[in-house]
């Protein structure tokens, strides 16, 4: 399987979503809500992996350009802390909330930094109308190719290059870099 940098973005809209039970383990207090509004409330909690076994990383061989991006990476598809069993990059969505009860949210900007042949951050959440900006902090050609709810490509030809697109519809977006060509070796 060829190596590609991978990122998942959940593009929120008023629609049904994934219901995930969250909350602290029994006996632990609820964490304080950040930015809680008395009129709206706040949702806060932790997501932890149940069971005894911890999943291992999913290795991916880099066949695109191992000299510059390394022989391989892991997908970081499930990040679990061995200490707390907490799961990283969890995205929750509420279902069954009437549109009239959803407060207006201003569009924001999500910056995807392609550095070390990886997108940082690994996962993110946006609302419809928000912008997705990609930055290339490697010294060679990358792309930020968006699949799913947003089908588009952002070319990042050299270090410091940037490009942005507006997210227009709700859904999940997968972002991949399908090319990594060192500047000195371009065709």
N, C-alpha and C positions, 0 to 999 in steps of 0.2 A: 504494500500500500504506500503510495507516495506521501511524503510529509507535506502537510499544509498547516499553517497557523490557523487556529480555530477559536471562535468566540460565539457565544449565544447571547442574543438580545431579546428580551421579552418586550414587545411593543404593546402597551396597555391601551385599551379602549373600553367602552362600556359593553361588556360581553360576558358570557359565562367563562369560568376559569377553573383552575385546578384547586380542589379543596385539600389542604394539608393540615392535619391537627398539629398545633404548635403549643408551646408553653414550656415552663421550666420543669425539670424532673420533680417528682413528688417530694415535698419537704423543702424545696428551694423557693425563695420569694420571687415574685414577678420582677423583671428588670424595669427600671423607670422608662416611660415612653419619651422619646425625643420629639420635640416640636408638637406636643399634644395640644389640641384645641379643646376647650371645655365643651364647645358645641358639637364637635365631631368625634372626640375620643382619640384613642391611639391603639394600634395593634403592635404588640411587642412580644418577643419570645425567643426561644432557641429551638433549633431542629437538631436532633441527635439521632445517630444510627443505633438501632436496636440489634440485639444478637451478640454473638461472641466474636465472630470473624470480622476483621477489617479488610475492606477491598484493597487490592494492590493497584498501582497506577497502570493505565493502558499504554504500553509502549508503542511508538510509531517510528518506523525507520524513515530517515530522511534520504530520499533518492533525488530530490530536486537539486540541492546544492550542499552536500555535506561538508565541503571545504569551508564554507562560510557560516552555515547554520548548525553545524554539528552532525554527527552520525545519526542521532535520534533524539526524540523528546518524548514526553508523556502528554496525553491529551488533557490531563487535569479534569477529566469528566466527572469525577466524584472525589472531592477533597474531604477527608475525614481526619480529625485530630485524634491521635492515639491516646492523648491524655484525657480529653473531655468527651470524645466521640461526637463532637460537634461537627456539623456538615457545613462546608463553606460554599459560597456562591448560590445560596438558596433563594429562589424567587417565588413569592406567593401571590396568589390572585384571589380576590373574593368573588364568590358567585352569588347570584340571587339578590344583588343590591339594585333597587330600582334606580333608573337613570336620574330621577328627580332628587335622589338622596346623595348623588355623587357630586362633591364640590368641584367647582371649576379649578383646573390645574393649568398653570402657564407652561407652554412648551419650554424645554430646556435643551442643553447641549450635552451630548455624550462624546467625549474625546477618546478615541481608540489609538493608542500609541503602539506602533509596530517596532519593537525594540528587542534585539536578540532573537529575531525570527519568531516572536510571539506577540500576540495582542494583549495589551494591558489597558483596562482591566479585562479579566477573563469572562465576566458576565455583567450585564447591566439592564436597567429598566428605563424606558422612555414612555412618553405619551405621544399620541398622534400629533403631528405638527412640530415635533422636536427635531433638532438637527443631529446628524451623526457625522462627526468630523474625524478623519483619519490622518495620522501623522506618521512619517517615516523617520525613525531615529537610527536606522541602520545605514551603512554606506553603500547600499545597492538597491536596485529596483524591487519594489514590492507592489502588490495590489491589495485592496480591501474589497473583495467581491462579496456582495450581499445576496443571500438566497432566502426565499420564503416570502414573508410579508413585504419585503422590499427587494426587488430584483434590479440590482445596479452594480456598477463597478466604479471604484475610485482608484485611479492610477496614482502611484507614489514613486515617481521615477528616480529620486535621489534623496540623500540625507536632507532633512528639513522640509521636504515637500509636504503639502497639506491639501486636502480636498474635503468637501462637505456635501451632504445630501439631506433632504428633508424626508422624514418618515411620514407617509401619507395614510397608511391603513393599519389597523391593529393586527397583531399576530406575532409569531416567533420569527426572528431573523437569525440566520446562521451566517457568520462572517468568516471567510477563508482567504488566505493569501495563496494563490495558485502559482505564483512565480517569485523567485528570488534570484536575481541575476546581479552579480558583482559589477560595479560601475566599470572597472577596467576590462571586463570580459564580455561586454555587450556585443551582440552580433552586428 
